[in-house]
């Protein structure tokens, strides 16, 4: 019987010893911390990429909306025009409309700072773009008057070609080109 107690004691003693040595070794802890760091680094990189893509998409949507609005305004202004003149810089378009004559002259200006404005008759100048975008022109200017060829195929027309620019919240630029052409009725 004495022998049985001895085996029992050794068995318990072994279990006790084993339970006090369970846990993580230093190498295991270093490996787990390294794996955790890799997972967190990947997650943070993914979140940053998603946020930056969202900012680019917002800038793109704003540029497209503003560009469509500006092009629509210019297209409206050129509709029903009897005459058009473009200054030598290609940044000022002066129009004479058939109706309503109170709009004459109708002047569209693109400043060197990138703001676009319209002035109807003797009224005050009104800005068309919001402060988050600016308009640039190519070397020849934004507006061009195209004379009729005289053969009846290509009538007199006015074209508007502008680049609408914006920046994301992170400062990355986004731009898109917009173009329209309108034939003058005579």
N, C-alpha and C positions, 0 to 999 in steps of 0.2 A: 504494500500500500504506500509505503514511503516512496517507492519508485514512481508511482503514478503522480504523486504531487510534484515530484521533481520535473517530470515531463510537462506537466501542466504549467508550472512556473516558467520553464524555458519557453514554452509556447507563448505565454502572455508577455514574457519579457521581450521576445522577438517582435511581437505586434506593437508593443509600446515603443520599442526602438525604431521600428519602421515608421510609425506615425509621426515621430519627432523629426525624421529626416525627409518627409514629403515636403514639396514646395518647388520653387523655381531656382535653378542655378543661375549664376551670373551670366553665363553664355546664353541661356534661354531668355533671360530678361532682355539682353541686348538684341537678340533676334526679334523678339516680339515688339520691342520699341521701334526697331528699324522697319518692320513690316507695317506697323501702325503709321509711322511717318510717311511711308510710300503711299499708303492708301489715302491718308489725309492730303498729301501733296497732289495726288491725282484728282481728288474731289475738288480741292480749291482751284486747280487749273481748269477743270470743267466748268465750275460755276463762273469763273472769270470770263471764260470764252463765251458762255451763254449770255452774260450781261453785256459784253462788248458787241456781240451779234445783235442783241436787242437795240442797243444804241445806234448801230449802223442802220438797222431797219427803220428806226424812227426818223433818222436823218434822211434816209432815202424816201420814205413816205412823205415827209414834209417838202422835200425838193420837188417831188412829182406833183403834189397838190398845188404848191405855189407856182410851179412852172405852167401847169395846165390853166390855173387862174389867170396868170399874166398873159399867156398866149390867147386865152379867150377874150380878155379885155382888148388886146391889140387887134385881134380879128374883128371884134365888134367895132372898134374905132375905124378900121380901114373899110368896113362894109358901107356902101353908099357914099363913097368919096368921089368928088368930081376932080380934085387935083391933090397931088402929094408932092412934098419937097423934103429932101433929106439934106442936113447940113454936111459940110465936108468931112467931119469926124465920124459920121454915121451913127451918132448918138441922139440926135434930135430929129423927130419926124413931125412935120407940120402938115396938117390935113385940112381940106375944105370939104364939108359935107353938103349934100343936096338938102337933106332934112335931118334934124331941125337946124335951121340956120343960126340959131342962138348959140350953137356949139362952135361956130367958126370964129377964129381958127381953133382947131383941136390940136394941141401940142403934146406929144409924148416924149419925155426926156429920160435918158439913162445917164445918171451922174457918174463921174469917175470913181466915186466911192461905192458904186454898185446899187444905188437906190433908183427905182423907176417911179416916175410920177406922170400924171396927166393933168392938163389944164384945158378947160372948156371955155372958149370965148374970153370974156373979161373976168371970169371967176378966178378963184384962188387955186393954186397948185395942190393936188392931192396925191399923197403917196400910195403906191399900189402894193408894194411888197412888205412883208413883216421884217422885224429887226433880226431874225435868225438866219436870213438868207441874204445873199448879194448877187448881183447880176454882172457878168463880164461879157465883153464882146471880143470877137477875133480882130485881127489887125485892120480889116476893112470896115469895122463898125458893126453895129447890130441891125441897122436899117439900110436897105438899098432900094433905090428906085430903078426899075428896069424899064427902059424905053421900048415902045412898040417897034417891031421890025418893019412894019409897013406892008407886009405881005398878007396881013389878016390872020396869020397863024398864031403869032405871039403878040397879044395886046399889051398895053402899058400895065405894069403891075408894081406892087410894093412887097418886099419880103422882110421878114423879121427873123433874125437868127441870133439867139442869145444862149449863154451858158449860165444856169442857175446853180449856185454853190452854197454849201452849208458845211458845218463842222459838227461832229458827234460830241457828246459830253466829254470824251477823252481827248478831243482836239484833232481827231482824224478828219481829213477833208472828204467831202462827197460832192460830186457835181454831175449834171446831166444837161445835154444840149436840147434846145427846143427850137423848132423852125415852123414858119407858116409863110404862105405866099397868097396874095389876094390880087385879083385883076380889077383894074379900075373901069368902071362903066362910063362910057362917053355918050 
